[in-house]
Amino acid sequence: MNVLILGSGGREHALAWKLSQSKQLGNLFIAPGNAGTAQLGLNLPVDPTHFSEIKQQVLQHRITMVVVGPEEPLVRGIHDYFLADEDLKNVVVIGPQQYAAQLEGSKEFAKEFMYRHNIPTAAYQSFTAENIPEGHAFLESLSPPYVLKADGLAAGKGVLIIEELGAAKEALTDMLANKRFGAASNKVVVEEFLDGIELSCFVLTDGQNYVSLPSAKDYKRIGAGDTGPNTGGMGAVSPVPFAEDDFMKMVEDQVVKPTIEGLQKEAIPYVGFIFFGLIKVDGLPKVIEYNCRMGDPETEVVIPRLKSDLLTLLIAAGNKTLHSQEVVFEENSACTVMLVSGGYPEAYKKGKQITGLETVTDSLVFHAGTTLKEDTVLTNGGRVIAVTSYGKDHHEALKKSYQNIEKIDFDQMNFRQDIGFDL
């Protein structure tokens, strides 16, 4: 079976690493990929949102499965594009169709879905430029801090948490009237703030059945102690020590099952991953958000803990036989630390030479923002390298990752030295 992975980050490298171990794999392609995926398959210089170019590559390379890494192609309807094309309709696409992808593509759609199916989440209201005064009034009814979310995709930067009521009102006006996040903030969801500790859970579903993957916790802020601006993620830990069996049973009963059943009740087909962004509040789970794909950098700790053949699971999802699959996990913990470019998440420079990768031992190196120039690996993004290690617990795993990070270098390299600090 020839497989194409769409994307260029650490998530896609981790998926490529795992898929490359399958005996069922023929040829592996990654579009556009990075310097790490180039070691596992053939990188194709194609933008994942250029569907006609992807079609050409799928037909040329006789690809029979497409695994969609990032959210944007899904929200733009790549799965629908394949289904509507005579030449592509029998290609398995791992990732939901456009309507279902609104679970991530529209915060309002997701909240309404949760409310319809009694899935625990924060109280909220949605506002547009036409009813800003009502938005201000709703903010007045809440206790600080105030949570404002751009309805659409905003590259992970569309969520504001603000302490002062006046500042929250100004931010709401800025988002709606001045299009602070572009079209993503044509509508803004205002939520009550939930005080607790966050984690992520993942399932792979064929729309009827699902298999659960390991839990993980990622660290979004750039600075130690979860300070500074949000990033795409500075590191992750799996499993989550505070997600005990009783809590995970509640997650399954109150969140996962109602979500899958809700998709069925509303006749929404879904083939792919669902990411549940959760918060544990007074011992109970509440949903912060859905994603319609695997998280990053959570994939870099979840997939290494998967002992089962990933391609076998994806094939089962495609032909709706997931109920026949058993999933086996690595009992050890896995932890990843992200090496990022100086200045990230603000302005940063690309093209810095990365050295020391070949000296890493006893850790996995997943490339995120890298590229090859001749035989030299260069930085090509804000998040550059994820260093993942196993250990009997997260302390041991993190220790290995930090020891190996000392062997890697590029100009202005930055990383958080306190991943797992709150566990």
C-alpha positions as CSV (number, residue, x, y, z in Angstrom):
1,M,0.0,0.0,0.0
2,N,1.4,3.4,-1.0
3,V,0.7,6.1,1.6
4,L,0.8,9.9,1.4
5,I,1.1,12.0,4.5
6,L,0.2,15.7,4.2
7,G,2.1,18.2,6.3
8,S,5.6,19.2,7.2
9,G,5.9,19.2,11.0
10,G,6.9,17.1,13.9
11,R,3.5,15.4,13.9
12,E,4.0,14.3,10.3
13,H,7.6,13.0,11.0
14,A,6.2,11.0,14.0
15,L,3.5,9.5,11.8
16,A,6.0,8.7,9.0
17,W,8.3,7.1,11.5
18,K,5.5,4.8,12.8
19,L,4.0,4.0,9.4
20,S,7.4,3.1,8.0
21,Q,7.6,0.2,10.5
22,S,4.5,-1.4,9.0
23,K,4.9,-4.6,6.8
24,Q,1.8,-3.4,4.9
25,L,3.5,-0.3,3.7
26,G,4.7,-0.1,0.1
27,N,6.1,3.4,-0.6
28,L,5.8,6.4,1.7
29,F,5.4,9.9,0.5
30,I,5.2,13.2,2.5
31,A,4.0,16.5,1.1
32,P,5.9,18.7,1.6
33,G,7.7,17.0,4.5
34,N,11.0,18.1,6.1
35,A,14.6,16.9,6.5
36,G,13.5,14.2,8.9
37,T,10.7,12.7,6.7
38,A,13.2,12.6,3.8
39,Q,15.0,9.8,5.6
40,L,11.8,7.7,5.7
41,G,10.1,8.3,2.3
42,L,10.0,10.6,-0.7
43,N,9.2,14.3,0.0
44,L,6.9,15.9,-2.6
45,P,7.1,19.7,-3.0
46,V,3.4,20.2,-2.8
47,D,1.3,22.5,-0.6
48,P,-1.3,20.4,1.3
49,T,-4.0,22.9,0.4
50,H,-3.3,22.7,-3.4
51,F,-5.8,19.9,-4.0
52,S,-5.3,19.6,-7.8
53,E,-1.5,19.2,-7.3
54,I,-2.1,16.6,-4.7
55,K,-4.4,14.7,-7.1
56,Q,-1.6,14.7,-9.7
57,Q,0.8,13.2,-7.2
58,V,-1.7,10.6,-5.9
59,L,-2.3,9.3,-9.4
60,Q,1.4,9.5,-10.5
61,H,2.6,7.5,-7.4
62,R,-0.4,5.1,-7.2
63,I,-1.2,6.3,-3.7
64,T,-4.1,4.4,-2.0
65,M,-4.2,6.2,1.3
66,V,-3.8,9.9,2.3
67,V,-3.2,10.8,5.9
68,V,-4.0,14.4,6.6
69,G,-1.7,15.9,9.3
70,P,-2.8,19.6,9.7
71,E,-6.2,21.0,10.0
72,E,-6.4,23.5,7.2
73,P,-6.8,21.0,4.3
74,L,-9.6,19.3,6.2
75,V,-11.4,22.5,7.0
76,R,-11.0,23.5,3.3
77,G,-12.6,20.2,2.3
78,I,-9.9,17.9,1.0
79,H,-11.8,14.7,1.9
80,D,-14.9,16.0,0.0
81,Y,-12.6,16.8,-3.0
82,F,-11.5,13.2,-3.1
83,L,-15.0,11.8,-2.8
84,A,-16.3,14.0,-5.6
85,D,-13.5,13.0,-8.1
86,E,-13.9,9.8,-10.2
87,D,-10.2,9.2,-10.1
88,L,-9.8,9.7,-6.4
89,K,-13.0,8.5,-4.8
90,N,-11.6,5.1,-3.8
91,V,-8.5,6.5,-2.1
92,V,-8.8,6.2,1.6
93,V,-8.6,9.7,3.3
94,I,-7.8,9.7,7.0
95,G,-9.4,13.0,8.2
96,P,-13.0,14.1,8.3
97,Q,-15.1,15.7,5.6
98,Q,-15.5,19.5,5.6
99,Y,-18.8,19.6,7.6
100,A,-17.4,17.5,10.4
101,A,-14.1,19.4,10.4
102,Q,-16.1,22.4,11.7
103,L,-15.6,20.8,15.1
104,E,-12.2,22.5,14.8
105,G,-12.8,25.1,12.1
106,S,-15.7,26.8,14.0
107,K,-15.6,27.3,17.8
108,E,-19.4,28.1,17.7
109,F,-20.2,24.9,15.7
110,A,-18.2,22.9,18.3
111,K,-19.9,24.5,21.3
112,E,-23.4,24.0,19.8
113,F,-22.6,20.4,19.1
114,M,-21.5,19.9,22.7
115,Y,-24.6,21.6,24.1
116,R,-26.9,19.4,21.9
117,H,-25.3,16.2,23.1
118,N,-24.8,17.2,26.8
119,I,-21.0,17.1,26.6
120,P,-19.6,19.1,29.6
121,T,-18.0,22.4,28.5
122,A,-17.8,26.1,29.6
123,A,-20.9,28.4,29.3
124,Y,-20.6,30.7,26.3
125,Q,-22.2,33.1,23.9
126,S,-21.2,34.1,20.3
127,F,-21.0,37.6,18.9
128,T,-20.4,39.4,15.6
129,A,-19.6,43.1,14.7
130,E,-23.4,43.7,14.7
131,N,-23.9,43.0,18.4
132,I,-20.7,44.1,20.2
133,P,-22.7,45.9,22.9
134,E,-24.4,42.6,23.8
135,G,-20.9,41.0,23.9
136,H,-19.8,43.7,26.4
137,A,-22.9,43.0,28.5
138,F,-22.2,39.2,28.5
139,L,-18.6,39.9,29.6
140,E,-20.1,42.0,32.5
141,S,-22.1,38.9,33.6
142,L,-18.9,36.8,33.9
143,S,-16.2,36.6,36.6
144,P,-12.6,37.3,35.5
145,P,-10.5,36.2,33.8
146,Y,-12.3,36.5,30.5
147,V,-11.9,34.0,27.6
148,L,-12.3,35.3,24.0
149,K,-11.9,32.9,21.1
150,A,-11.9,33.7,17.4
151,D,-14.5,31.4,15.8
152,G,-12.3,30.3,12.9
153,L,-8.8,29.0,12.4
154,A,-6.2,31.5,13.6
155,A,-3.0,29.4,13.6
156,G,-3.3,28.7,17.3
157,K,-3.2,32.4,18.2
158,G,-6.9,33.2,18.3
159,V,-7.6,32.6,22.0
160,L,-7.2,35.5,24.5
161,I,-7.4,35.2,28.3
162,I,-7.7,38.6,29.8
163,E,-7.9,39.6,33.5
164,E,-9.5,43.1,33.3
165,L,-13.1,43.7,32.2
166,G,-12.2,46.9,30.4
167,A,-9.4,45.3,28.5
168,A,-11.6,42.3,27.6
169,K,-14.2,44.7,26.1
170,E,-11.5,46.5,24.1
171,A,-10.2,43.1,22.8
172,L,-13.7,41.9,21.8
173,T,-14.2,45.2,19.9
174,D,-10.8,44.9,18.3
175,M,-11.4,41.3,17.2
176,L,-14.8,42.0,15.7
177,A,-14.6,45.5,14.4
178,N,-11.0,45.7,13.4
179,K,-10.6,42.0,12.4
180,R,-7.7,41.4,14.7
181,F,-7.5,37.8,13.5
182,G,-8.8,38.4,10.0
183,A,-11.8,36.4,8.8
184,A,-11.2,34.0,11.7
185,S,-12.7,36.7,14.1
186,N,-15.7,37.6,12.0
187,K,-17.4,35.8,14.9
188,V,-16.0,35.6,18.5
189,V,-17.0,33.1,21.2
190,V,-16.9,34.5,24.7
191,E,-16.6,31.8,27.4
192,E,-16.6,31.5,31.1
193,F,-13.1,30.8,32.4
194,L,-12.5,27.2,33.7
195,D,-9.9,26.8,36.5
196,G,-8.2,23.5,36.4
197,I,-5.4,21.5,34.8
198,E,-5.4,20.7,31.1
199,L,-4.7,17.5,29.2
200,S,-5.4,16.0,25.7
201,C,-7.1,12.8,24.7
202,F,-7.3,11.2,21.3
203,V,-9.3,8.6,19.4
204,L,-9.2,7.2,16.0
205,T,-12.7,6.6,14.7
206,D,-14.4,5.2,11.6
207,G,-17.6,7.1,12.5
208,Q,-19.2,4.1,14.2
209,N,-16.4,2.6,16.3
210,Y,-13.3,4.1,17.9
211,V,-10.0,3.1,19.5
212,S,-8.5,5.3,22.3
213,L,-4.9,6.5,22.1
214,P,-2.7,7.5,25.1
215,S,-3.5,10.7,26.9
216,A,-0.9,13.6,26.8
217,K,-0.3,17.0,28.2
218,D,1.4,19.7,26.2
219,Y,2.9,23.1,27.2
220,K,1.9,26.0,25.0
221,R,3.6,29.0,26.6
222,I,7.1,30.0,25.5
223,G,8.4,30.8,29.0
224,A,9.2,28.8,32.1
225,G,6.3,28.3,34.5
226,D,3.8,28.7,31.6
227,T,4.6,32.4,31.1
228,G,4.8,34.5,28.0
229,P,2.8,34.2,24.7
230,N,1.3,31.0,23.4
231,T,3.2,28.9,20.9
232,G,2.3,25.8,18.9
233,G,3.6,23.8,21.8
234,M,7.0,23.6,23.6
235,G,6.8,20.0,24.8
236,A,4.5,17.2,25.9
237,V,4.2,14.3,28.4
238,S,2.4,11.0,28.1
239,P,0.7,9.4,30.0
240,V,-0.7,12.2,32.1
241,P,0.0,11.4,35.8
242,F,-3.2,13.0,37.1
243,A,-5.5,11.2,34.6
244,E,-6.2,8.3,36.8
245,D,-8.4,5.3,35.6
246,D,-11.5,6.7,37.3
247,F,-11.1,10.1,35.6
248,M,-10.4,8.5,32.2
249,K,-13.6,6.4,32.6
250,M,-15.5,9.7,33.1
251,V,-13.8,11.1,30.0
252,E,-15.0,8.1,27.9
253,D,-18.5,8.1,29.3
254,Q,-19.2,11.8,29.4
255,V,-17.1,13.1,26.4
256,V,-15.9,10.4,24.0
257,K,-18.9,8.2,23.7
258,P,-21.4,11.2,23.5
259,T,-19.2,12.7,20.8
260,I,-19.2,9.6,18.6
261,E,-22.9,9.0,19.3
262,G,-23.6,12.6,18.4
263,L,-21.9,12.3,15.1
264,Q,-24.0,9.2,14.4
265,K,-27.3,10.8,15.5
266,E,-26.6,13.8,13.2
267,A,-25.5,11.5,10.3
268,I,-22.1,13.2,10.2
269,P,-19.6,10.8,8.6
270,Y,-16.2,10.9,10.3
271,V,-13.0,8.9,9.4
272,G,-9.9,10.0,11.3
273,F,-8.6,11.3,14.6
274,I,-10.5,13.4,17.1
275,F,-8.5,15.4,19.6
276,F,-10.3,16.3,22.8
277,G,-8.7,19.3,24.6
278,L,-9.8,18.8,28.2
279,I,-9.6,20.5,31.5
280,K,-10.0,18.7,34.9
281,V,-12.1,20.9,37.1
282,D,-12.8,19.7,40.6
283,G,-12.1,16.2,39.5
284,L,-14.4,16.3,36.5
285,P,-13.6,16.6,32.8
286,K,-14.8,19.5,30.6
287,V,-14.1,20.0,26.9
288,I,-12.2,23.1,26.0
289,E,-12.0,22.3,22.3
290,Y,-12.0,19.7,19.6
291,N,-9.4,19.3,16.9
292,C,-10.1,17.2,13.8
293,R,-6.6,15.8,13.7
294,M,-3.7,14.7,16.0
295,G,-2.1,17.4,18.1
296,D,1.5,18.7,17.8
297,P,3.7,18.1,19.8
298,E,1.4,15.5,21.4
299,T,1.8,13.2,18.5
300,E,5.5,13.0,19.2
301,V,4.7,11.3,22.5
302,V,1.5,9.5,21.8
303,I,2.6,7.7,18.6
304,P,5.9,6.5,20.1
305,R,3.8,4.8,22.9
306,L,1.7,2.9,20.3
307,K,2.9,-0.7,20.0
308,S,0.2,-1.7,17.5
309,D,0.7,-1.3,13.7
310,L,-0.6,2.2,12.9
311,L,-1.2,1.4,9.2
312,T,-3.4,-1.6,10.2
313,L,-5.5,0.7,12.4
314,L,-5.8,3.3,9.6
315,I,-6.9,0.7,7.1
316,A,-9.5,-0.5,9.6
317,A,-10.8,3.0,10.1
318,G,-11.1,3.4,6.3
319,N,-13.1,0.2,5.9
320,K,-15.1,0.7,9.1
321,T,-13.8,-2.4,11.0
322,L,-12.1,-0.6,13.9
323,H,-14.3,-2.7,16.3
324,S,-12.1,-5.7,15.3
325,Q,-8.8,-4.0,16.4
326,E,-7.0,-4.2,19.7
327,V,-4.6,-1.4,20.5
328,V,-1.5,-2.0,22.6
329,F,0.5,0.7,24.2
330,E,4.1,1.1,25.6
331,E,3.8,1.1,29.4
332,N,6.8,3.5,29.7
333,S,6.3,7.2,29.7
334,A,7.3,9.3,26.7
335,C,8.2,12.9,26.9
336,T,9.2,15.4,24.2
337,V,11.0,18.8,24.4
338,M,10.7,21.2,21.5
339,L,13.8,23.2,20.3
340,V,12.7,26.5,18.7
341,S,14.1,29.3,16.8
342,G,15.3,32.5,18.7
343,G,12.5,35.0,18.7
344,Y,9.7,32.4,18.3
345,P,6.7,32.8,18.5
346,E,7.3,36.3,17.2
347,A,9.7,37.1,14.4
348,Y,12.6,34.6,13.8
349,K,15.2,33.8,11.2
350,K,15.4,30.6,9.1
351,G,18.3,28.9,7.5
352,K,20.4,28.2,10.6
353,Q,22.6,25.1,10.4
354,I,21.7,22.4,12.9
355,T,24.6,20.3,14.3
356,G,24.8,17.3,16.5
357,L,21.7,15.4,15.4
358,E,23.8,12.3,14.6
359,T,25.2,12.2,18.1
360,V,21.8,11.7,19.8
361,T,21.5,8.3,21.5
362,D,18.6,6.7,23.4
363,S,16.1,9.4,22.2
364,L,14.0,9.9,19.1
365,V,14.5,13.1,17.0
366,F,11.5,14.3,15.2
367,H,12.0,17.2,12.8
368,A,9.4,20.0,12.8
369,G,10.7,23.1,11.0
370,T,13.7,21.8,9.1
371,T,14.9,21.6,5.5
372,L,17.8,20.0,3.6
373,K,20.3,22.1,1.6
374,E,22.5,19.5,-0.1
375,D,23.4,17.4,2.9
376,T,23.1,20.1,5.5
377,V,20.1,20.3,7.8
378,L,18.8,23.9,8.3
379,T,16.1,25.5,10.4
380,N,13.0,26.2,8.4
381,G,10.4,27.2,11.0
382,G,9.7,28.4,14.5
383,R,9.5,25.0,16.1
384,V,12.5,23.1,14.8
385,I,13.2,19.8,16.5
386,A,11.3,17.6,19.0
387,V,13.5,15.4,21.2
388,T,11.4,12.5,22.5
389,S,12.6,9.9,25.1
390,Y,11.1,6.9,27.0
391,G,11.4,6.4,30.7
392,K,9.8,4.5,33.6
393,D,8.1,7.8,34.5
394,H,8.1,11.3,33.0
395,H,11.0,12.4,35.2
396,E,13.3,9.8,33.7
397,A,12.1,10.4,30.1
398,L,12.6,14.1,30.4
399,K,16.1,13.7,31.8
400,K,17.1,11.7,28.7
401,S,15.6,14.3,26.4
402,Y,17.5,17.2,28.2
403,Q,20.8,15.2,28.1
404,N,20.5,14.7,24.4
405,I,19.5,18.3,23.8
406,E,22.9,19.3,25.0
407,K,24.3,17.6,21.9
408,I,22.2,19.6,19.4
409,D,22.9,23.2,18.4
410,F,21.8,25.9,16.1
411,D,22.2,29.7,16.3
412,Q,19.8,31.2,18.9
413,M,18.3,27.8,19.8
414,N,15.7,28.1,22.6
415,F,13.8,25.5,24.6
416,R,11.9,25.2,27.9
417,Q,13.8,23.6,30.7
418,D,10.8,22.9,32.9
419,I,8.5,20.7,30.8
420,G,6.4,18.6,33.3
421,F,7.0,21.2,36.0
422,D,3.4,21.1,37.2
423,L,3.1,17.3,37.5
